[in-house]
Amino acid sequence: MHVFITYLLQGVLLSMVGPTLLDLQLLTDSSTEQMAFTMTGRTLGMLTGAILYGVIDLKLNVWMVFTVCWFIAMITNAVLPWTAYAAFMGIVLFLQGASYTLCDTGKFNFLLLFKTKYCSILLFSFHYGE
């Protein structure tokens, strides 16, 4: 069941088209430099998510973690257009990047451990959806 929910939430997240950088700049009434600094939050979140997956890989139920992380990524993507402050937007982007990368790293780790002749077909199908 967790596998189904995980990939359902990934599809919902990837199908959402978020606001552009200029829209976010107008929303927060900030300069381009401030928005560039805010976007660094997503990059730091992605780094944190990749490191977190290495820590929690063997300690927790991975599918439950995936489900929670996709839900967090989906919520942050829905909240992003209504953030009025650049600092809050940085936090939202950090959470979004961390949760997305945690699940993405786990997905590819799962594929590496899944040693069958159909592994390349599964890998292609994951990239086809993204």
Legacy VTK file of the C-alpha trace (Angstrom):
# vtk DataFile Version 3.0
C-alpha trace
ASCII
DATASET POLYDATA
POINTS 130 float
0.000 0.000 0.000
2.836 2.406 0.840
4.355 1.853 -2.597
1.113 2.897 -4.258
0.696 5.994 -2.074
4.353 6.954 -2.553
4.186 6.990 -6.324
0.709 8.514 -6.377
2.007 11.465 -4.347
5.079 11.702 -6.593
2.805 11.976 -9.616
0.729 14.682 -7.958
3.839 16.650 -7.013
5.456 16.385 -10.430
2.249 17.349 -12.230
2.004 20.665 -10.373
3.522 23.570 -12.234
4.938 25.964 -9.683
5.359 29.728 -9.966
8.391 31.125 -11.754
11.223 32.994 -10.061
9.882 36.359 -11.211
6.421 35.536 -9.826
7.941 34.611 -6.483
9.965 37.833 -6.516
6.802 39.882 -7.036
4.962 37.878 -4.387
7.559 38.562 -1.708
8.349 42.100 -2.893
12.074 41.372 -2.873
15.040 41.867 -5.172
16.550 39.316 -7.528
19.538 38.898 -5.217
17.277 38.056 -2.278
15.386 35.529 -4.365
18.635 33.925 -5.533
19.636 33.554 -1.877
16.219 32.078 -1.106
16.584 29.527 -3.894
19.757 28.321 -2.202
17.420 26.829 0.393
16.232 24.220 -2.103
19.809 23.231 -2.932
20.717 22.885 0.738
17.543 20.876 1.239
18.508 18.537 -1.573
21.921 17.966 -0.011
20.309 17.351 3.370
17.798 14.894 1.885
20.521 12.819 0.244
22.490 12.667 3.499
19.350 11.857 5.517
18.559 8.894 3.312
21.948 7.394 4.105
21.204 7.748 7.810
17.645 6.372 7.845
17.987 3.711 5.138
18.378 0.764 7.500
16.725 2.208 10.593
13.122 2.926 9.544
10.415 1.562 7.291
11.552 3.115 4.024
8.126 3.078 2.356
6.528 4.910 5.256
9.309 7.521 5.100
8.728 7.870 1.340
5.016 8.398 1.858
5.555 11.076 4.511
8.240 12.821 2.442
6.114 12.954 -0.718
3.263 14.345 1.347
5.575 17.051 2.742
6.848 17.854 -0.757
3.287 18.091 -2.072
2.185 20.381 0.783
5.199 22.666 0.365
4.518 22.900 -3.356
0.923 23.913 -2.618
1.964 26.485 0.028
4.734 28.060 -2.067
2.570 30.517 -4.084
1.085 31.960 -0.873
4.314 32.716 0.963
4.687 36.442 1.509
8.177 36.566 3.042
11.443 35.531 1.422
12.765 33.904 4.622
9.661 31.717 4.960
9.947 30.841 1.282
13.532 29.693 1.885
12.311 27.354 4.624
9.539 25.981 2.390
12.007 25.412 -0.455
14.430 23.706 1.942
11.719 21.275 3.085
10.630 20.648 -0.481
14.162 19.932 -1.674
14.959 17.686 1.297
11.818 15.596 1.002
12.017 15.253 -2.783
15.682 14.255 -2.802
15.268 11.854 0.104
12.650 9.952 -1.874
14.521 10.216 -5.152
17.742 8.858 -3.627
15.814 6.057 -1.988
14.045 5.195 -5.212
17.298 4.739 -7.101
18.883 2.853 -4.210
15.907 0.492 -4.295
16.436 -0.020 -8.021
20.115 -0.822 -7.514
19.190 -3.458 -4.946
16.469 -4.836 -7.213
18.648 -7.143 -9.294
16.485 -8.604 -12.017
16.567 -8.510 -15.768
13.747 -5.936 -15.714
15.662 -3.308 -13.733
16.479 -1.222 -16.815
12.802 -1.193 -17.814
11.801 0.077 -14.362
14.515 2.740 -14.426
13.289 3.935 -17.817
9.684 4.085 -16.594
10.675 6.233 -13.599
12.485 8.719 -15.847
9.622 8.721 -18.308
7.308 10.031 -15.561
9.741 12.766 -14.550
LINES 1 131
130 0 1 2 3 4 5 6 7 8 9 10 11 12 13 14 15 16 17 18 19 20 21 22 23 24 25 26 27 28 29 30 31 32 33 34 35 36 37 38 39 40 41 42 43 44 45 46 47 48 49 50 51 52 53 54 55 56 57 58 59 60 61 62 63 64 65 66 67 68 69 70 71 72 73 74 75 76 77 78 79 80 81 82 83 84 85 86 87 88 89 90 91 92 93 94 95 96 97 98 99 100 101 102 103 104 105 106 107 108 109 110 111 112 113 114 115 116 117 118 119 120 121 122 123 124 125 126 127 128 129
